[in-house]
């Protein structure tokens, strides 16, 4: 048996057991832009890294079929989507995924930055695309994330890994509450040079619960990789109709089509 490139990580099961996305569909739409939910209509879709199944539900509402893959949280995603008969769940490391099938759309949203061997994963995703099929990726950017990379990540590794997930959730709630002070005062000024100025525009659109989830996600992740523009452009250099678009100054929206 081929060993998995990615070990199971209990942090993700605990995260999606404690928290559920409160259905901000606009975020998913923005992460896959310039494409929309309607582009999944009547399509066969492969979702690489389905987490708790939140995006699976959105896709399944219009897609012909969905194959959702995750190494850590399949039972949670399956329960969340139990009313969809056209969704298949597979517990697997997406780097080692070998399905005897190809899909109209293959997507990986908010997952690549938390995995090992990103190059292998992207190649695996492209191998499951039909000719003309669409690849969609959303991941963290190196550009614009200096504070997270140089301040938050070292603190997380040095201090927070020893906390239980419930204690980490309490801490996330406190941090989120404190963030409201500058975001609803200083960040209301039109000073676009402030760090995370664009990102905090979304903060004001979201519920407190969803903002807590965003903070918890950053503190809980066992590993996080930040990709520069050169790297993500290389991911799709062999595809056609390539788009590499920044999102809120802190992430990338990457898409391309398998040549026919």
N, C-alpha and C positions, 0 to 999 in steps of 0.2 A: 504493500500500500504506500502510495506517495504521501510523504509527511506534509502537513499543512504549513504554508508559508506564514500563516497568521494564527497565533494561539487564541483560544477562547479567552474572552475578557469579561469577567462577571460584572464589571462596572456598568456595562451597557444594559444588561438585564435589569440591574437594580435601578438604573435611571428611568427606563421606560415602565418599570413597575411602580415607581414613585410618582412619575409625572406623565401626563398625556398632553399632547399638543391640543390647544383649544381652537383648532380649525381656522387658522389665518390663511385661507386659500390664496390671498393676494401674494403672500411670500413665495409660495411655490411657483406661482405664475411669473413672478419677477425673476426667480432663480433659473427658470427655463427660457426666459425671454431671449430672442424675439419670437419663440414658439409659445403656444398656449395649450390649455387643456384640450381644446377642440382638435388639436393636431394628433391626439391619441385616439380619436374616434375610430372605431372599427379596426384598430391596429392590434397586432400581437406584440406585447411589450415584455421586456426583461428588465426587472428592477434589481440592480446590484447594491445590496445593503439596504434592506427595507426597514431596519430598526423596529419600532413598535407598530409599524403598519399604517402610519398616518398618511403618507403619500400614496401608499397602495390603494387606500380607499378612494382618493381623488381620481387616480388613474382608472381604477376598476369601474367607476361610475360611467365611463364612456368607452373604454377599450373593449376589443373583441375578446382578448385574453391577457392575463397578467401572470408572469412567472416571477415570484418574489424570492430573493435569495438573501440569507443572512446567516452568520455563524453563531450569533449569541442570543437572538431574541425571536426566533421563529414562532415559538408557542404563543407569545404575546401578540405578534402580528396576525397569526392565524385566528386567534380569538376575536381580535378587533374586526376582522374581515370575514367572519363566519357566515354572513348572509350572502356573500358573493360566491356563486358556484363556479365561476370561470377564472378563479384565482388559484394558482398552484404554488405551494410553499416548499422551498428546498433549503435544508440546513447545510451550508457549505461555505468554505473559504472561497471568495470570489476569484482569487488568484489561481485556484486549481479547478475552476469550474469547466466542465466539459459536457455540454448538453448536445444531444444529437438533434439540434434544432437551430434555426436562425430566426431573427426577429425584425420587425419593422422599426422598432425603437428600442434602444438599449440606453438606460440612464443610470447615473450614479450621483445622487444629490446629497451633499454634506457628509460623505463617507470617505472619500479618497484621502483626505487629510489625516485620517485616523488609522490608516492601514500601513502595512509593510509592503514593500515591492510595488510601488505605484506604477512603474513601467510595465510590469508583468500584468497587473490588473487591467490597465488600459488595453494592452494587446489582447487579453482574453475577452474583453468587452467587444472589441472590434471583430474578433473571430466569430462572434455570435450575431453579427449584423448581416441581414440580407443585402444583396446588391441594391444600392439606392437607399438603404436603411439609415436611420438617423441616430447619431450618438449624442447624448446630452450629459454634461458633467458640470457640477457646481462645487467649487472647493475654495479654501482659504488662499489668499494671496500673501506673498512675502511683503510686497509693497503695501504700505499703509498700516502694517501691524507691528511696528517697532515696539510699542509698549507691551503688547501681549507677548511677543517673542522674548523681550529682554527683561521684563518685570514680572508679569503674571506667570509665565511658564516656569521660571526658576523657583518662584515661591510655591507653586503647585507641586513641583517635584520634591522640594526640600521639606515642605510642611504638611501639605494637604492630603498627600497620599495615605497618611496614617489615620485620617478621620473616617468614621463610618459614613455611609451615604446619607443617613438621616441627619447627622451633624453637619455634613457638607450642605445639605439642603437648607438647614436653618441659617448657615453662614451666607448662602446665596441670597436668601430673602433679605438679610440685613444689608448686604452689599447693594442689592438692587434698590432698596429703599433709599439708601444714601445717594445713589446715582441720580435719583430724581431731582435733587437739589441743584446741581450744576446744569443738568440737561433742561430744566425748566426755568433757568435764569440766564446764565452766561451763554448757553448754547441757543438761546432764542435770538441772540444778536447775530447780525449777518456777517460773522467773522469766519469765513470759509477755511481759513488757515488753521483753525483749532483742530487738534487731533480727533478723528472719528466724527467730524462734523456731519458728513453725509449719513454715516451709520446711525447716529443718534436721531436723525429724522424718523427712522423706522421705530425707534424706541418709543417715541411719542404716539405712534399709531397703534402700538400693541398694548394688550392688557398687562397688568402687573404680573399675573401668573405666567404669561408667555415670556416676559422679560426675565423672570426668575429662571425659567427653563433655559434661556440663552446663557445666563451667567453660570448656571449649574453645569451646562454642557461644556463650557470652557474649563471649569475647575475639575470636572469629573473625568475627562478624556484621558486614558492611560498614555496616549501619545498623540502628538499633533505635529503635522508637517505643513510648512507654508511654502507655496510654490510661486516662483517668479514667472514673469511673462514668457521668458525664453523657454522654460521647461514646459509650460502648458501649451505653448504653440507647437512645440515638438511632438506632444502627445497626438496631435491631429494633423501633422504635416503630410501624411499620406492619404488624407481624406479630401473630398471636394466640398465646395460651399462652406468653407471653414469660417467660423466666427469665434473670436476671442475677445470678450467684452468684460470690462471691469464692472463690479457691482458695489456701490456705496463705499468705494475706496478701500475695501478690505477683502474682496473675494473676486473670483473669476467665474464667468459663465462661458462655457466652452461647448461648441457644437460643430458637427461636420457630418457629411454623408459618405457612406461606403461607395466607392466608384462602381459603376455598373459594368 
